[in-house]
Amino acid sequence: MIGKLKKGSSFGGCIRYVTGKDEAKILASDGVLLGTNAEIVQSFELQRQLNPRIKKPVGHIALSFKPDDKPRLTDDFMAKIALEYMQMMGINDTQFIIVRHHNTDNPHCHIVYNRINNEGKLISDAHDYRRNEQVTKALKSKYGLTYGTDKSKTNTRKLRNAERAKYEVHNAVKEALKGADSWQKFKNELAKRGVHLEFVYKDKERTKVQGIRFCKDGYCFKGTQISRDYSFGKLNAKLEGTENLLSARAKSAQQYEQGCHKNEQMPFMSESSQDPWDGISSIGLFAPANAQTFEQFPEDESSKKKKKKRRRGFSL
């Protein structure tokens, strides 16, 4: 399950798209006069006038599921998930319709809602891409839905315009990282794949990098729009970490070679050379650490007299 978020200015174009597909079916709605497309659009437009300053009042979300989940995804179950998704995203107290499509292998539905709620206030879209990722993951875990496969396996030929460029950028970044151990090499690898890398700076002097941007075929995407793993911070940690590791290995190898070269230059001791162990008693060298050594001292006069008396006592 994934959610694709869009905002627009024309309810007419969006409604015609979601209801114009073969076998399109409205699963749920609220605050909208259902009938012809013109009546649906008019309902949205009337509420739009509560806050005419908003230039993009159209909220459009496509919820797509994996083919493996199709047997479970009845209309009621899909509507239940879509409504719960809206609640968790903070899309409350406003007009909406939920329309199911059957034109792809992936079961999916479209949520069209009015960003101007029933009280004329704008529904916040702050951090909506991050919240979308968190909400879809939570719902997949709750209902045991299949997790999406690697984007590199997506058939980009079926995609169009920005969506196609986005997937191609994702695949290019993934491949470029395999052969890159520095920012310059990473940039060169991307260029080979038709992707231009740009840094976004905090200051006019361009000394502090704020983010990163990938451009292809006239479309540009923030790193986090491609993947949470492709933010500047995470890519910088990966590339600088690899570069530092390679530098440390090269330095270690250099020190090892220098040590070997130094040992080769040390002269061997000849037989005529003075033995550095000369003058050191072999007894002291090889004796156990707790062994005691004894020295002979000259006997005093009293000791000699005692020995003479002993000999006299035993003489016959």
C-alpha positions in Angstrom: 0.0 0.0 0.0 1.3 3.4 -1.0 -0.2 6.9 -1.1 0.5 9.5 -3.8 -0.4 13.0 -2.9 -1.4 15.8 -5.2 -2.9 19.3 -5.0 -4.6 21.2 -7.7 -6.7 24.2 -8.7 -9.4 22.5 -10.8 -12.1 20.3 -9.3 -13.6 19.8 -12.8 -10.4 18.2 -14.3 -9.9 16.0 -11.2 -13.5 14.7 -11.1 -13.5 14.0 -14.8 -10.3 11.9 -14.4 -11.4 9.8 -11.4 -14.9 9.1 -12.7 -14.0 8.7 -16.4 -12.2 5.4 -16.1 -14.0 2.1 -17.1 -15.8 0.5 -14.2 -15.0 3.5 -11.9 -17.1 3.2 -8.8 -17.8 5.7 -6.0 -17.3 3.8 -2.7 -18.0 6.6 -0.3 -18.7 10.3 -0.1 -19.7 13.2 2.2 -21.1 16.6 1.6 -21.3 16.2 -2.2 -24.4 16.0 -4.4 -23.9 12.8 -6.3 -25.3 12.7 -9.8 -23.6 14.0 -12.9 -20.0 15.2 -12.9 -21.3 18.8 -13.2 -23.3 18.4 -9.9 -20.3 16.9 -8.1 -18.0 19.7 -9.3 -20.5 22.4 -8.3 -20.7 21.0 -4.8 -17.0 21.3 -4.4 -16.9 24.8 -6.0 -19.6 26.2 -3.7 -17.6 25.3 -0.6 -14.4 26.5 -2.2 -15.9 30.0 -2.1 -15.7 30.0 1.7 -12.0 30.7 1.3 -11.3 32.0 -2.2 -7.8 33.1 -1.5 -6.5 29.5 -1.6 -5.2 28.8 -5.1 -5.1 25.0 -4.8 -8.1 23.8 -3.0 -8.2 20.4 -4.6 -6.8 17.5 -2.6 -6.2 14.3 -4.6 -4.7 11.1 -3.1 -4.3 7.8 -4.9 -4.1 4.7 -2.6 -2.6 1.7 -4.3 -2.3 -1.9 -3.1 -0.3 -4.9 -4.2 -1.9 -7.5 -6.5 -1.4 -10.1 -3.7 -4.0 -8.2 -1.6 -6.6 -8.2 -4.3 -8.7 -11.1 -3.0 -9.1 -9.4 0.3 -9.9 -5.9 -1.1 -13.6 -5.9 -1.4 -15.2 -2.5 -2.0 -16.2 -2.3 1.7 -12.8 -3.2 2.9 -11.1 -0.7 0.6 -13.5 2.1 1.6 -12.8 1.3 5.3 -9.0 1.6 4.8 -9.4 4.8 2.8 -11.6 6.4 5.4 -9.2 5.4 8.2 -6.3 6.8 6.2 -8.1 10.2 5.9 -8.7 10.3 9.6 -5.1 9.6 10.4 -3.9 12.2 7.9 -6.1 14.9 9.5 -8.5 15.1 6.5 -11.7 15.7 8.6 -14.9 17.7 8.5 -14.8 18.3 4.7 -16.3 17.2 1.4 -14.8 14.1 -0.3 -15.5 11.2 -2.7 -13.7 7.9 -2.8 -13.6 6.3 -6.3 -12.3 2.8 -7.1 -10.5 2.0 -10.4 -9.9 -1.4 -12.1 -7.7 -0.3 -14.9 -4.4 -1.7 -13.5 -3.1 -4.9 -11.9 -2.8 -3.0 -8.6 -6.1 -2.5 -6.8 -6.4 1.2 -6.1 -8.8 4.0 -5.3 -8.7 7.8 -5.5 -9.7 10.2 -2.8 -10.8 13.7 -3.9 -11.4 16.1 -1.1 -11.9 19.8 -0.5 -8.9 21.4 1.2 -11.4 24.1 2.4 -13.2 22.4 5.2 -16.9 22.9 6.2 -15.9 25.9 8.3 -14.0 27.6 5.5 -10.6 26.8 7.0 -7.7 25.3 5.1 -6.7 21.8 6.0 -3.0 21.8 6.8 -0.6 20.0 4.5 2.4 20.4 6.8 4.7 17.4 6.6 2.1 15.6 4.7 4.6 13.4 2.7 6.2 12.2 5.9 2.8 11.6 7.5 1.6 9.8 4.5 4.6 7.4 4.7 3.9 6.8 8.4 0.2 6.3 8.0 0.5 3.8 5.1 3.0 1.8 7.1 0.8 1.7 10.1 -2.2 0.6 8.1 -0.2 -2.1 6.3 0.9 -3.5 9.7 -2.6 -3.2 11.2 -4.3 -5.1 8.4 -1.4 -7.4 7.3 -1.2 -5.9 3.8 1.7 -6.7 1.5 4.7 -4.4 1.6 5.8 -2.9 -1.7 8.7 -4.4 -3.6 11.9 -2.6 -4.6 11.3 0.4 -6.9 14.0 -0.8 -9.2 11.6 -3.6 -10.3 8.9 -1.1 -11.4 8.2 -1.0 -15.1 8.8 2.7 -15.8 7.5 2.4 -19.4 4.0 2.3 -18.0 4.5 5.6 -16.1 4.3 9.1 -17.5 6.0 12.4 -17.0 7.1 13.3 -13.5 6.2 9.9 -12.0 8.4 8.1 -14.6 11.3 10.6 -14.0 11.0 10.0 -10.3 11.4 6.3 -10.6 14.2 6.6 -13.0 16.0 8.9 -10.6 15.5 6.4 -7.8 17.1 3.6 -9.9 19.9 5.9 -11.0 20.8 6.9 -7.5 20.8 3.3 -6.3 23.1 2.2 -9.1 25.4 5.2 -8.7 26.0 4.6 -5.0 27.4 1.1 -5.8 30.4 2.6 -7.6 30.9 5.9 -5.7 33.1 6.5 -2.7 33.0 10.4 -2.8 30.6 13.1 -3.8 32.4 13.8 -7.1 32.3 10.2 -8.2 28.7 10.0 -7.1 27.9 13.1 -9.3 29.8 11.6 -12.2 28.0 8.3 -12.0 24.6 10.0 -11.9 25.6 12.1 -15.0 26.3 8.9 -16.9 22.6 8.0 -16.2 21.2 11.3 -17.3 20.6 12.7 -13.7 21.9 16.1 -12.6 22.9 16.5 -9.0 22.4 19.9 -7.3 23.1 21.2 -3.8 20.7 23.5 -2.0 22.5 26.1 0.2 21.4 27.9 3.3 23.4 31.1 2.5 24.2 33.2 -0.5 27.9 32.5 -0.1 27.1 28.8 -0.8 29.1 27.6 2.2 26.5 25.6 4.1 24.5 22.9 2.3 20.9 22.6 3.3 19.7 19.8 1.0 20.1 18.0 -2.2 18.1 17.9 -5.5 18.0 15.5 -8.4 16.9 16.6 -11.9 16.0 14.6 -14.9 14.1 15.3 -18.1 13.1 18.8 -16.9 11.8 17.5 -13.5 13.5 18.1 -10.2 13.0 16.3 -6.9 14.2 16.8 -3.4 16.3 13.9 -2.1 13.6 12.9 0.4 10.9 12.9 -2.4 12.8 10.0 -4.0 13.5 8.2 -0.7 14.0 9.0 3.0 17.4 7.4 2.6 18.4 9.9 -0.1 18.5 13.0 2.1 21.7 15.1 2.0 22.5 14.1 5.6 22.2 10.3 5.0 24.0 10.4 1.7 26.8 12.6 3.1 27.3 10.2 6.0 27.5 7.3 3.6 29.9 8.9 1.1 32.1 10.6 3.6 32.2 7.5 5.7 33.3 5.4 2.7 35.9 8.0 1.8 37.3 8.2 5.3 37.4 4.4 5.5 39.3 4.1 2.2 41.7 6.8 3.4 42.3 5.1 6.7 43.0 1.8 4.9 45.4 3.5 2.5 47.2 5.1 5.4 47.4 1.8 7.3 48.8 0.0 4.2 51.4 2.8 3.7 52.6 2.5 7.3 52.9 -1.2 7.0 55.0 -0.9 3.8 57.2 1.7 5.5 57.7 -0.7 8.5 58.6 -3.6 6.2 61.1 -1.4 4.3 62.7 -0.2 7.5 63.1 -3.8 8.7 64.8 -4.7 5.5 67.4 -2.0 6.0 68.4 -3.2 9.5 71.8 -4.9 9.4 72.2 -8.5 10.6 74.6 -9.1 13.5 77.9 -10.8 12.4 79.8 -13.3 14.4 82.4 -10.7 15.2 79.9 -8.3 16.6 79.7 -8.0 20.3 77.1 -10.1 21.9 74.6 -7.8 23.7 74.2 -10.6 26.4 77.9 -10.7 27.2 78.5 -10.0 30.9 75.1 -11.2 32.0 75.1 -14.4 34.1 73.3 -17.2 32.4 72.2 -18.4 35.8 70.3 -15.2 36.5 68.9 -15.1 33.0 67.3 -18.6 32.9 66.6 -19.1 36.6 62.9 -19.1 37.6 61.5 -15.8 38.9 61.2 -17.2 42.5 64.5 -18.9 42.5 67.0 -17.9 45.2 70.7 -17.4 44.4 73.4 -18.0 47.0 76.9 -16.4 47.3 79.8 -17.9 49.2 81.2 -15.8 52.0 84.6 -16.4 53.8 84.1 -18.4 57.1 84.8 -16.5 60.3 87.1 -17.8 63.1 84.3 -19.1 65.4 83.0 -21.4 62.6 86.4 -22.9 62.0 86.9 -23.6 65.8 83.4 -25.4 66.0 84.4 -27.6 63.1 87.7 -28.6 64.7 85.9 -29.6 68.0 83.5 -31.8 66.0 86.3 -33.6 64.3 88.0 -34.2 67.6 84.9 -35.6 69.1 84.5 -38.2 66.4 88.2 -39.1 66.2 89.2 -42.5 67.6 
